[in-house]
């Protein structure tokens, strides 16, 4: 596996000849448009199959898997263009096996809202260890706000992916409620009711783990929050359900600010089975143009976390999106629009923009002009994703948490399958 950055004048055919690979597979795996148009600076993942199979009449994924002694899941992972589905076309070429280039083992947890399309979910499920529907809210008295998660749970079962329940203080307005957290974490009866409700839902629906995300907690709630996580873990441990807690991206124990003060890394690391580092949103809707997850900042958060939490307990957050900022940026007025890597590439192609790569941030970006106004786009590509995955695997952490699955990122799936062992 290698990553190729497109230069001016290159085509899919010329790149395929350079690496002696099939142009059809190169285009289909990277989900290029039908005309195979490329943007200058675009990153392509090039895979080198060790064995392929041409689909014959009567073939099925099951019969092909049995013939070559592999699993159907392996075929789905090796052939992203199948989009997680079993439909085959006579004459198409399937990748049976790839070289063993594993840089390490990573569990992969992906988050999805219940309104995700079945098609978008299906093409990503083969690459996941866990699926976490987002989110069950809480009521002031310790009750649960229900979630229409049936479709996600059924899909997870079909693909052999373990579902984790997500619990948060997110309100219907889309904000994390500090007051709701305050009320719950100072109310023992409410906590007991909530813990019982969580257990009941997990057992009834077949959840296999819990992911807790209380944000914007004042410092005086740091220890009560850790005690709540410990209580959840104690209740769920007999069933073999691990408890994960998501934490803000801190670089020191005494980092000031409402986002950080209520998350005591050491206390939460001791209380939970796993900890997700939310290492993204440096570039965000209301901020100036920049990378969503600049590698130096991500590395700094991980470095601090490793001083107080064992590596095997950590998940590194990996974003699957970017932002498009209209220019000039005016603080308090300019709002960026989130977009997928595929949409970013489509914009670059449409406007003939050359994609640049910031070697410090380890992130791609470009500018374009539309309707008389300049725009700046920062997004994720194969290079930026590879940098984060290598950081995670090289640090010995448990895995990565993908925020989120609502938009596809084909190159990330290719990298996970081609370069790592998915736990």
DOMAR-973246 format. One record per residue (C-alpha): residue in three letters; z, x, y. Coordinates in steps of 0.001 Angstrom, whole numbers, plus 500000, padded with zeros to 6 digits. Layout:
N
R    r       Z       X       Y
R  ala       Z       X       Y
...
***
This chain:
423
R    r       Z       X       Y
R  unk  500000  500000  500000
R  unk  499209  501183  503489
R  unk  498975  499746  506989
R  unk  495659  500144  508802
R  unk  495368  499698  512572
R  unk  491961  498405  513622
R  unk  489906  500609  515941
R  unk  487011  499468  518143
R  unk  483865  498856  516117
R  unk  485606  498507  512765
R  unk  484949  495540  510481
R  unk  486576  494221  507330
R  unk  483726  495744  505332
R  unk  484023  499176  506917
R  unk  487793  499217  506457
R  unk  487446  498119  502832
R  unk  484944  500938  502210
R  unk  487347  503418  503805
R  unk  490044  502557  501244
R  unk  487709  501607  498368
R  unk  489137  498093  498102
R  unk  487606  494638  497919
R  unk  486720  493273  501384
R  unk  487249  489764  500054
R  unk  490787  490529  498903
R  unk  491562  492427  502106
R  unk  490519  489438  504205
R  unk  492159  486795  502037
R  unk  495483  488610  501613
R  unk  495791  489138  505379
R  unk  494693  485547  506060
R  unk  491885  486528  508413
R  unk  489786  483766  510001
R  unk  486641  482629  508152
R  unk  484406  484818  510344
R  unk  486689  487824  509605
R  unk  486886  488710  513279
R  unk  489387  491447  514068
R  unk  491289  492382  517208
R  unk  491424  495997  518311
R  unk  494909  497268  517506
R  unk  495527  494645  514821
R  unk  497553  495842  511814
R  unk  496268  495048  508323
R  unk  498161  495532  505070
R  unk  495920  497230  502514
R  unk  496921  496764  498886
R  unk  495617  498821  495967
R  unk  495578  496644  492825
R  unk  495933  498440  489511
R  unk  494543  495447  487595
R  unk  492620  492337  488638
R  unk  491232  489261  486903
R  unk  488203  487138  487740
R  unk  489001  483461  487240
R  unk  487024  481830  484425
R  unk  486453  478128  483716
R  unk  489588  476687  482123
R  unk  491881  479387  483466
R  unk  495261  478436  484897
R  unk  497993  480514  486464
R  unk  500063  479996  483330
R  unk  497289  481083  480942
R  unk  496449  484144  483050
R  unk  500125  485111  483302
R  unk  500503  484776  479520
R  unk  497334  486793  478890
R  unk  498538  489766  480924
R  unk  502238  489521  480126
R  unk  503355  488747  483671
R  unk  505111  485789  485259
R  unk  503550  483041  487314
R  unk  505841  484122  490159
R  unk  504334  487627  489979
R  unk  500847  486153  490302
R  unk  501909  484045  493291
R  unk  503505  487064  494974
R  unk  500543  489375  494258
R  unk  498046  486850  495619
R  unk  499282  485571  498961
R  unk  496036  483670  499500
R  unk  497069  481225  496730
R  unk  499596  479993  499306
R  unk  502210  479416  496644
R  unk  500028  476881  494823
R  unk  498493  476840  491354
R  unk  494951  475793  492285
R  unk  492342  478365  491270
R  unk  488645  478741  492034
R  unk  486277  479917  489334
R  unk  484963  483365  490230
R  unk  487775  484353  492582
R  unk  489520  487652  492028
R  unk  493264  487686  491371
R  unk  495564  490683  491588
R  unk  497456  491067  488323
R  unk  499452  494173  489173
R  unk  500166  496601  492007
R  unk  501504  500164  491946
R  unk  505276  500498  491803
R  unk  506002  501572  495373
R  unk  509441  500044  495723
R  unk  511475  501512  498578
R  unk  514547  499645  497360
R  unk  515866  496218  496418
R  unk  516373  493523  499054
R  unk  517596  489966  498735
R  unk  515508  487777  501038
R  unk  517070  484716  502675
R  unk  514861  482417  504747
R  unk  515891  479657  507159
R  unk  513922  476429  507576
R  unk  514324  473193  509488
R  unk  513940  470029  507367
R  unk  510722  469098  509189
R  unk  508879  472200  507949
R  unk  505554  471318  506394
R  unk  505342  471531  502624
R  unk  502291  473800  502908
R  unk  504043  476311  505180
R  unk  507136  476322  502977
R  unk  505238  476707  499694
R  unk  503395  479851  500699
R  unk  506662  481623  501562
R  unk  508969  480472  498763
R  unk  507640  482957  496158
R  unk  508987  485802  498314
R  unk  512522  484425  498759
R  unk  515801  484913  496956
R  unk  517528  482135  498915
R  unk  516415  479218  501067
R  unk  518774  477956  503781
R  unk  517987  474531  505293
R  unk  519102  474446  508925
R  unk  521693  472933  509613
R  unk  524693  470733  508772
R  unk  526663  470055  511949
R  unk  530323  469108  512209
R  unk  532177  466273  513910
R  unk  535359  466712  515990
R  unk  537532  465377  513171
R  unk  536117  467698  510515
R  unk  533327  465521  509168
R  unk  529768  466626  508429
R  unk  526629  465614  510321
R  unk  524178  464922  507479
R  unk  520889  466756  507001
R  unk  517676  465455  505457
R  unk  517320  468445  503152
R  unk  515970  466761  500003
R  unk  512429  468121  500279
R  unk  513622  471681  500821
R  unk  516042  471540  497915
R  unk  513396  470162  495569
R  unk  510948  472876  496634
R  unk  513558  475593  496125
R  unk  514182  474358  492593
R  unk  510451  474408  491778
R  unk  510175  478059  492790
R  unk  513435  479261  491279
R  unk  514951  479983  494704
R  unk  518693  479463  495194
R  unk  519513  477167  498143
R  unk  522331  477963  500522
R  unk  523952  475295  502665
R  unk  524069  476022  506399
R  unk  527068  474957  508489
R  unk  527152  475309  512267
R  unk  528500  473944  515520
R  unk  524987  473151  516725
R  unk  524837  469811  518523
R  unk  522030  467268  518613
R  unk  521106  468701  522019
R  unk  520349  472035  520349
R  unk  523307  473978  521736
R  unk  526235  475638  519989
R  unk  529445  473903  521075
R  unk  532370  476131  521987
R  unk  534608  473100  522505
R  unk  533792  471704  519067
R  unk  534638  475053  517485
R  unk  537872  475239  519505
R  unk  538927  471808  518318
R  unk  538192  472509  514660
R  unk  539649  476005  514480
R  unk  542967  474822  515966
R  unk  543209  471726  513739
R  unk  544405  472501  510168
R  unk  543852  468915  509022
R  unk  540310  468888  510385
R  unk  539558  472176  508650
R  unk  540872  470882  505341
R  unk  538705  467772  505657
R  unk  535641  469847  506530
R  unk  536159  472287  503659
R  unk  536444  469373  501223
R  unk  533270  467796  502650
R  unk  531376  471077  502314
R  unk  532465  471455  498700
R  unk  531442  467868  497922
R  unk  527960  468268  499421
R  unk  527336  471619  497755
R  unk  528273  470312  494316
R  unk  526390  467020  494736
R  unk  523175  468583  495997
R  unk  523101  471776  493961
R  unk  523645  474303  496724
R  unk  524524  477762  495413
R  unk  525995  479364  498532
R  unk  527186  478670  502083
R  unk  526029  480202  505371
R  unk  528316  479611  508383
R  unk  527188  480060  511980
R  unk  529687  479293  514769
R  unk  528467  480848  518016
R  unk  529877  481299  521546
R  unk  533507  481560  520462
R  unk  536079  482870  522948
R  unk  538043  485940  521900
R  unk  541224  484017  521100
R  unk  539349  482239  518286
R  unk  538221  485450  516559
R  unk  541080  485571  514047
R  unk  541261  481781  513486
R  unk  537524  481855  512780
R  unk  537943  484666  510242
R  unk  540819  482726  508628
R  unk  538560  479644  508370
R  unk  535836  481712  506676
R  unk  538438  483125  504264
R  unk  539621  479596  503438
R  unk  536058  478495  502706
R  unk  535545  481516  500475
R  unk  538764  480843  498571
R  unk  537746  477212  497944
R  unk  534164  478009  496857
R  unk  534755  481202  494862
R  unk  535742  479377  491628
R  unk  532267  477811  491578
R  unk  530558  481150  492138
R  unk  529335  480081  495589
R  unk  529228  483043  498018
R  unk  530040  482545  501709
R  unk  527902  484226  504354
R  unk  528818  484369  508037
R  unk  526286  484997  510815
R  unk  527385  487276  513653
R  unk  526068  488110  517111
R  unk  524455  491554  517514
R  unk  527434  493684  518594
R  unk  527426  497423  519134
R  unk  531191  497889  519503
R  unk  534364  496066  518597
R  unk  535350  495359  522197
R  unk  531937  494224  523460
R  unk  532556  491656  526224
R  unk  530872  488275  526564
R  unk  531255  484811  525055
R  unk  528474  485514  522555
R  unk  530394  488467  521091
R  unk  534160  488176  521558
R  unk  534799  485562  518878
R  unk  532990  487564  516188
R  unk  535327  490243  514852
R  unk  533075  492231  512516
R  unk  535910  493783  510531
R  unk  537829  490523  510088
R  unk  534746  488486  509205
R  unk  533482  491214  506890
R  unk  536754  491054  504993
R  unk  536800  487244  504941
R  unk  533212  486588  503792
R  unk  531109  487631  500828
R  unk  528182  488521  503103
R  unk  527501  488977  506812
R  unk  524176  488274  508535
R  unk  523511  490424  511598
R  unk  521482  488269  513999
R  unk  519408  491210  515206
R  unk  516834  489388  517325
R  unk  516381  487613  520668
R  unk  516498  490618  522985
R  unk  513184  489238  524127
R  unk  513802  485495  524567
R  unk  512565  482345  526314
R  unk  514262  482924  529673
R  unk  514280  486731  529759
R  unk  511636  489238  530885
R  unk  508808  490308  528568
R  unk  510019  492641  525829
R  unk  510215  492951  522043
R  unk  512220  490271  520240
R  unk  513914  492902  518080
R  unk  513453  496428  519500
R  unk  514217  498892  516741
R  unk  516679  501113  518691
R  unk  518848  498079  519486
R  unk  518611  496780  515929
R  unk  519572  500196  514581
R  unk  522516  500420  516987
R  unk  523910  497066  515807
R  unk  523491  498025  512169
R  unk  525112  501407  512752
R  unk  528192  499785  514257
R  unk  528369  497143  511509
R  unk  528309  499840  508834
R  unk  531473  501380  510287
R  unk  533526  498251  509540
R  unk  531614  496301  506847
R  unk  530382  497653  503486
R  unk  526599  497962  503349
R  unk  526365  495811  500230
R  unk  527773  492881  502215
R  unk  525210  493020  505015
R  unk  521989  491129  505657
R  unk  519768  492398  508483
R  unk  518166  489684  510586
R  unk  514357  489935  510793
R  unk  512395  487737  513239
R  unk  509087  486179  512255
R  unk  507911  485203  515733
R  unk  507177  486448  519222
R  unk  506841  485164  522788
R  unk  504072  484612  525328
R  unk  505207  485129  528948
R  unk  503198  483925  531961
R  unk  503166  486589  534683
R  unk  504564  487508  537085
R  unk  507993  487039  535541
R  unk  510472  485385  537904
R  unk  514090  485256  536741
R  unk  515305  481688  536498
R  unk  511794  480235  536693
R  unk  509569  481836  534078
R  unk  509772  480442  530548
R  unk  508147  482126  527583
R  unk  506565  480171  524737
R  unk  507391  481171  521173
R  unk  504499  481827  518827
R  unk  503748  483102  515336
R  unk  502135  486468  514557
R  unk  498999  484605  513469
R  unk  498804  482735  516784
R  unk  499316  485983  518699
R  unk  496404  487582  516820
R  unk  494234  484545  517506
R  unk  494967  484873  521238
R  unk  494072  488561  521204
R  unk  490777  487795  519463
R  unk  489948  484894  521765
R  unk  490413  486905  524946
R  unk  489258  490275  523661
R  unk  492661  491845  524287
R  unk  493405  495229  522760
R  unk  496802  495192  521034
R  unk  499095  498022  522106
R  unk  502066  499360  520147
R  unk  505328  500409  521757
R  unk  506501  503360  519686
R  unk  510051  503169  521040
R  unk  510588  499455  520452
R  unk  508374  499595  517346
R  unk  506633  496387  518396
R  unk  503087  495274  519298
R  unk  502144  493660  522594
R  unk  499100  492800  524711
R  unk  498040  491073  527891
R  unk  495376  488460  528494
R  unk  494233  486258  531358
R  unk  493855  482482  531091
R  unk  493047  479981  533837
R  unk  493532  482637  536490
R  unk  496977  483700  535270
R  unk  498007  486820  533384
R  unk  500122  486624  530245
R  unk  502073  489194  528247
R  unk  502681  488708  524539
R  unk  505200  490542  522349
R  unk  505181  489688  518658
R  unk  505765  491035  515140
R  unk  503159  492694  512937
R  unk  503046  494751  509758
R  unk  504220  497899  511559
R  unk  507214  496324  513254
R  unk  508206  494466  510093
R  unk  507870  497634  508012
R  unk  510183  499475  510407
R  unk  512892  496820  509985
R  unk  512508  496542  506217
R  unk  512690  500317  505863
R  unk  515801  500375  508051
R  unk  517428  497737  505854
R  unk  516499  499335  502535
R  unk  517304  502847  503745
R  unk  520771  501728  504868
R  unk  521597  500195  501511
R  unk  522253  496699  502861
R  unk  522175  493663  500598
R  unk  519075  492144  502105
R  unk  517299  490568  505042
R  unk  517573  487167  506692
R  unk  514255  485795  507962
R  unk  514549  483737  511141
R  unk  512668  481641  510458
R  unk  510119  480171  508010
R  unk  508624  477563  510337
R  unk  505548  479705  511037
R  unk  503860  481916  508499
R  unk  503809  485713  508695
R  unk  501454  486822  505883
R  unk  501893  490565  506438
R  unk  505661  490311  506017
R  unk  505184  488703  502599
R  unk  502657  491377  501615
R  unk  505081  494114  502643
R  unk  508049  492578  500829
R  unk  506085  492254  497605
R  unk  504160  495513  497839
R  unk  506935  497792  499033
R  unk  510267  496432  497797
R  unk  511934  494794  494840
R  unk  512916  491264  495856
R  unk  516376  490543  494475
***
